[in-house]
Amino acid sequence: MTTTPLGPNHTPFDRLGHDAAVDLAKRFYDHMDAHEPALVAVHRQDDEGRIAPIVRERFTAFLVEWLGGPALYSPKHGHPRLRMRHAPFPIGTDLRDAWVRCMKAALDHPTVDDEVREYLNRRFAEVADFLRNRPDA
Ligand code: HEM
């Protein structure tokens, strides 16, 4: 489930470091909360209608592990099985593109160098497309 390493001995996590990886997940949901109401609407929310802390926590743990960092997700939650876990949500091109916009905005930050940014934008776009489970109307 981890990304293909960027090089023989380094992963995106090696390049980013722990704090930048955690900040990436934070910026991703901050952008979603601020700019993508239709995407927020399919997630669990807090009393103010923002993405619930539990959602942020689980995705952050996944992201650290997926980028090649410590296994914070799978020992606790099992294999991510992303298609199965996303099956309840109607993911067509609109939600896919909204998700990709949030991640693109989050990756556009000085703690992410150009090579890592390009690589991750490409990988996230592939995974997001793989999670589509509804034909467009
Ligand atoms: C394609 C558009 C996507 C949509 C619309 C979407 C939507 C969602 C929703 C609604 C949840 C559940 C939130 C909740 O518990 O309330 C979720 C969870 C999650 N998503 Fe996505 N997602 C998308 C793409 C992705 C991608 C590309 C990845 C990985 C690279 C990903 C990884 C995860 C993970 C790890 C969780 C947490 C699963 C858990 O509860 O353990 N998602 N997503």
Residues whose N, C-alpha, C, O or C-beta is under 5 A from the ligand:
A	BS01	HEM	V42 H43 R44 V55 R58 F59 F62 H77 R85 F89 I91 L95 R96 W99 F124 V127 A128 L131
